[in-house]
Amino acid sequence: MIPAVRRLLDYWRPANPVAARAPVVRFCLLLLLLAGFGVALLVVPHPDPTALPQFGDRLGALAPVAGVFGGALLLVALVPRTFITLAAGAVFGALEGAAYALAAALLAAAIGFAVGRLLGRDFVAERVRGRLARLDRWFTRQSVFGVITVRLLPISGFGLVSYGYGTTGARLLPFLAGSVIASAPTAFGYAALGAAVTSPGGINWYAATPAALGFIASAVLIARWWRAERRPSHHP
């Protein structure tokens, strides 16, 4: 009995224990990073929204650069995208704020995906089995439409989804394209709300046009993806 157990343990024991522990260590670092961001969100005081326009004025010409990179870093730190977009609208106005918020979302999606791929992909790839393996293959085959669908589902925050996608076999370019398209409707809508808070008289109905177009485009893309997924595939 004991020799059989020993042979079984030898079979599952990795040839290089140090190399086998590396994915586990990196995955634990990813979990600690996310936990640290979560704690920071609870203990760090929130800024005063009414002070944001004055802060943008003090930065001058560097305000757009600071808005994009600062917003991306905050999204990576799991700050809700709603707050980032409202702040961008309050500082830069409806249309410019939406554009800068989308740029920040694109940069944050790339950073989160890269960190998730670096720290978590090896651990996940070595341990997925059964249904999880089929789910991982689904992410690997996923197109832009699939990313849009996942982004529009209220399952998690923007940053956390980016980290999660990095741990799967998803491709980078479809992920980035789908993230931006899915973020467009709410980017223009929340930026218009943020601008309305600081300058109510400066918002007109034209600011709602990009948001309406974004909603229509997202609905069309999701409908096309849904029909493509339901269409039976023919294998030779």
Secondary structure, DSSP 8 states (H G I E B T S, - for coil): -HHHHHHHHHHHS-S-HHHHHHHHHHHHHHHHHHHHHHHHHHHS----GGGHHHHHHHHGGGHHHHHHHHHHHHHHTT--HHHHHHHHHHHH-HHHHHHHHHHHHHHHHHHHHHHHHHHHHHHHHHH--THHHHHHHHHHH--HHHHHHHHHSTTS-HHHHHHHHHHTT--HHHHHHHHHHHHHHHHHHHHHHHHHHH-GGG--GGGHHHHHHHHHHHHHHHHHHHHHHHS-----
